[in-house]
Amino acid sequence: MNLHLHNADVVTIIALALLCSLLLALRFRPATWKGIVVEALAANAAAITAVIAFEMLVA
């Protein structure tokens, strides 16, 4: 499996991560910094997974 991430892919990852973290923050309303960090990490993981899955489908 050859995976090549370009600038557009990185921008997409960042945009998806920000959108996911915003939606998670609206849904769960974390009260502590640990909750915010966990949500941000989960959003980043989901965004990276979405972009990699899209790359695999297109390639």
N, CA and C atoms as a LAMMPS dump frame, in Angstrom:
ITEM: TIMESTEP
0
ITEM: NUMBER OF ATOMS
177
ITEM: BOX BOUNDS ff ff ff
-5.0000000000000000e+02 5.0000000000000000e+02
-5.0000000000000000e+02 5.0000000000000000e+02
-5.0000000000000000e+02 5.0000000000000000e+02
ITEM: ATOMS id mol type element x y z
1 1 1 N 0.838 -1.168 0
2 1 2 C 0 0 0
3 1 3 C 0.889 1.239 0
4 2 1 N 0.872 1.98 -1.062
5 2 2 C 1.612 3.237 -1.144
6 2 3 C 0.684 4.379 -0.765
7 3 1 N 1.053 5.115 0.263
8 3 2 C 0.236 6.215 0.743
9 3 3 C 1.021 7.502 0.608
10 4 1 N 0.493 8.441 -0.166
11 4 2 C 1.174 9.706 -0.389
12 4 3 C 0.264 10.838 0.067
13 5 1 N 0.63 11.493 1.159
14 5 2 C -0.142 12.637 1.633
15 5 3 C 0.476 13.911 1.08
16 6 1 N -0.36 14.715 0.439
17 6 2 C 0.094 15.979 -0.135
18 6 3 C -0.459 17.128 0.692
19 7 1 N -0.178 18.347 0.278
20 7 2 C -0.622 19.522 1.027
21 7 3 C -2.139 19.575 1.16
22 8 1 N -2.85 19.223 0.108
23 8 2 C -4.314 19.254 0.16
24 8 3 C -4.836 18.236 1.167
25 9 1 N -4.168 17.104 1.265
26 9 2 C -4.586 16.094 2.235
27 9 3 C -4.372 16.584 3.669
28 10 1 N -3.277 17.255 3.901
29 10 2 C -2.992 17.783 5.237
30 10 3 C -4.011 18.858 5.603
31 11 1 N -4.364 19.721 4.655
32 11 2 C -5.376 20.744 4.902
33 11 3 C -6.724 20.094 5.197
34 12 1 N -7.037 19.038 4.466
35 12 2 C -8.287 18.316 4.712
36 12 3 C -8.286 17.683 6.089
37 13 1 N -7.171 17.096 6.505
38 13 2 C -7.067 16.506 7.838
39 13 3 C -7.303 17.569 8.902
40 14 1 N -6.693 18.723 8.746
41 14 2 C -6.843 19.791 9.734
42 14 3 C -8.293 20.285 9.766
43 15 1 N -8.899 20.463 8.599
44 15 2 C -10.278 20.943 8.55
45 15 3 C -11.236 19.936 9.178
46 16 1 N -11.057 18.656 8.871
47 16 2 C -11.909 17.627 9.462
48 16 3 C -11.708 17.545 10.972
49 17 1 N -10.477 17.669 11.41
50 17 2 C -10.198 17.607 12.85
51 17 3 C -10.852 18.772 13.583
52 18 1 N -10.764 19.966 13.007
53 18 2 C -11.4 21.124 13.646
54 18 3 C -12.92 20.977 13.673
55 19 1 N -13.497 20.502 12.588
56 19 2 C -14.937 20.297 12.548
57 19 3 C -15.381 19.24 13.552
58 20 1 N -14.659 18.126 13.602
59 20 2 C -15.003 17.059 14.544
60 20 3 C -14.851 17.521 15.986
61 21 1 N -13.796 18.256 16.281
62 21 2 C -13.616 18.715 17.653
63 21 3 C -14.703 19.715 18.04
64 22 1 N -15.132 20.557 17.105
65 22 2 C -16.224 21.48 17.385
66 22 3 C -17.518 20.721 17.652
67 23 1 N -17.815 19.725 16.822
68 23 2 C -19.028 18.94 17.022
69 23 3 C -18.984 18.155 18.328
70 24 1 N -17.817 17.591 18.659
71 24 2 C -17.69 16.877 19.93
72 24 3 C -17.833 17.821 21.119
73 25 1 N -17.28 19.013 21.017
74 25 2 C -17.382 19.973 22.101
75 25 3 C -18.837 20.415 22.301
76 26 1 N -19.565 20.587 21.215
77 26 2 C -20.976 20.945 21.332
78 26 3 C -21.8 19.801 21.916
79 27 1 N -21.418 18.578 21.584
80 27 2 C -22.191 17.414 22.031
81 27 3 C -21.935 17.08 23.499
82 28 1 N -20.678 17.019 23.904
83 28 2 C -20.351 16.517 25.238
84 28 3 C -20.03 17.608 26.254
85 29 1 N -19.685 18.809 25.819
86 29 2 C -19.363 19.943 26.691
87 29 3 C -18.404 19.558 27.82
88 30 1 N -17.14 19.297 27.49
89 30 2 C -16.185 18.887 28.53
90 30 3 C -15.92 20.019 29.523
91 31 1 N -15.74 19.626 30.78
92 31 2 C -15.53 20.624 31.831
93 31 3 C -14.059 20.767 32.201
94 32 1 N -13.238 19.796 31.844
95 32 2 C -11.832 19.838 32.246
96 32 3 C -10.939 19.895 31.017
97 33 1 N -9.679 20.251 31.242
98 33 2 C -8.703 20.279 30.155
99 33 3 C -8.438 18.884 29.63
100 34 1 N -8.493 17.883 30.505
101 34 2 C -8.28 16.498 30.049
102 34 3 C -9.361 16.091 29.047
103 35 1 N -10.588 16.472 29.313
104 35 2 C -11.675 16.159 28.383
105 35 3 C -11.49 16.829 27.041
106 36 1 N -11.031 18.066 27.064
107 36 2 C -10.786 18.8 25.811
108 36 3 C -9.658 18.144 25.031
109 37 1 N -8.592 17.726 25.722
110 37 2 C -7.461 17.079 25.041
111 37 3 C -7.876 15.744 24.445
112 38 1 N -8.66 14.974 25.196
113 38 2 C -9.121 13.675 24.685
114 38 3 C -9.994 13.874 23.452
115 39 1 N -10.877 14.858 23.482
116 39 2 C -11.718 15.13 22.318
117 39 3 C -10.889 15.576 21.116
118 40 1 N -9.89 16.407 21.358
119 40 2 C -9.039 16.861 20.251
120 40 3 C -8.268 15.695 19.643
121 41 1 N -7.74 14.819 20.475
122 41 2 C -7.019 13.645 19.964
123 41 3 C -7.953 12.719 19.198
124 42 1 N -9.161 12.524 19.705
125 42 2 C -10.128 11.675 19.004
126 42 3 C -10.511 12.284 17.66
127 43 1 N -10.68 13.591 17.625
128 43 2 C -11.03 14.257 16.369
129 43 3 C -9.893 14.147 15.362
130 44 1 N -8.662 14.319 15.82
131 44 2 C -7.523 14.178 14.908
132 44 3 C -7.407 12.764 14.371
133 45 1 N -7.585 11.778 15.224
134 45 2 C -7.52 10.384 14.781
135 45 3 C -8.616 10.093 13.758
136 46 1 N -9.809 10.604 14.011
137 46 2 C -10.908 10.386 13.065
138 46 3 C -10.646 11.076 11.734
139 47 1 N -10.082 12.268 11.776
140 47 2 C -9.79 12.99 10.536
141 47 3 C -8.716 12.285 9.724
142 48 1 N -7.668 11.84 10.381
143 48 2 C -6.596 11.128 9.681
144 48 3 C -7.121 9.835 9.079
145 49 1 N -7.944 9.118 9.832
146 49 2 C -8.531 7.876 9.326
147 49 3 C -9.42 8.138 8.12
148 50 1 N -10.204 9.212 8.159
149 50 2 C -11.086 9.537 7.035
150 50 3 C -10.291 9.858 5.777
151 51 1 N -9.221 10.62 5.916
152 51 2 C -8.419 10.975 4.747
153 51 3 C -7.695 9.751 4.194
154 52 1 N -7.17 8.9 5.049
155 52 2 C -6.485 7.685 4.584
156 52 3 C -7.476 6.756 3.891
157 53 1 N -8.675 6.616 4.449
158 53 2 C -9.693 5.778 3.802
159 53 3 C -10.07 6.334 2.43
160 54 1 N -10.186 7.65 2.339
161 54 2 C -10.499 8.266 1.038
162 54 3 C -9.363 8.051 0.045
163 55 1 N -8.126 8.179 0.509
164 55 2 C -6.969 7.937 -0.362
165 55 3 C -6.966 6.499 -0.877
166 56 1 N -7.307 5.554 0.003
167 56 2 C -7.325 4.146 -0.401
168 56 3 C -8.436 3.882 -1.415
169 57 1 N -9.567 4.559 -1.264
170 57 2 C -10.661 4.37 -2.212
171 57 3 C -10.329 4.951 -3.587
172 58 1 N -9.683 6.092 -3.593
173 58 2 C -9.374 6.765 -4.852
174 58 3 C -8.211 6.103 -5.577
175 59 1 N -7.229 5.636 -4.836
176 59 2 C -6.012 5.07 -5.443
177 59 3 C -6.251 3.725 -6.053
